[in-house]
Amino acid sequence: MKPGPSPQRFHNPDKEPQQPWELILAGDLTDKGGELMERLVEVPFGSPGLIFFDSGGGSAYAGLALAAVIRLRGLQATGIVAGECSSAALIPFAACTQRVVTPHATLLFHPVRWQSDDEMQLEEAAEWARHFQILERSLDDLLSKLFDIPVERITSWTRPGRFVTGPEFAATGLAQMVDLFSGDLRSQLKKLAADAKS
């Protein structure tokens, strides 16, 4: 009896190792938030990736939206502060499952800044002030939950505002430190890539 054809092997993308995607979050979030959200939605659901941060912040709403997309899509993002990660940019950085800083990184924590239209009416200004008071408290609570630290630590940094260096931030246990001038930088980067895949 002649053997039948060998069973057909179907392509199963779930069985193939995923290469980590890379995204750069740089500049003002107010201007680039929509484009960055599109990029985050284009990557596979639940996939590993690297997000390089060099942003002074921008709109708190843009930061909230990016953090929400990272969490809602289950992205296994490793956030790397390549330069600055301040203000609203801290929110998506906190949403990353792993965080990395260099000795030269800077993170600025401060209260939400009120940006308004010059044409705003008195009643509208009063509503904005009320809303920003709520937003400020809720952002402190959100950062506390995302970083998994007491809210008192966040408020000690945000009131009245504080620059936190990469080494200071890593010393809290909230991030790993990567030394750009280390002889084993290559192995550090390989470990980061491997951790991002797992």
Secondary structure by P-SEA (a helix, b strand, c coil): cccccccccccccccccccbbbbbbcccccccaaaaaaaaaaccccccbbbbbbcccccaaaaaaaaaaaaaaccbbbbbccccccccaaaaaaaccbbbbcccbbbbbbcbbbbbbccccaaaaaaaaaaaaaaaaaaaaaaaaaacccaaaaaaaaccbbbbcaaaaaaaccbbbbbccccaaaaaaaaaaaaaac
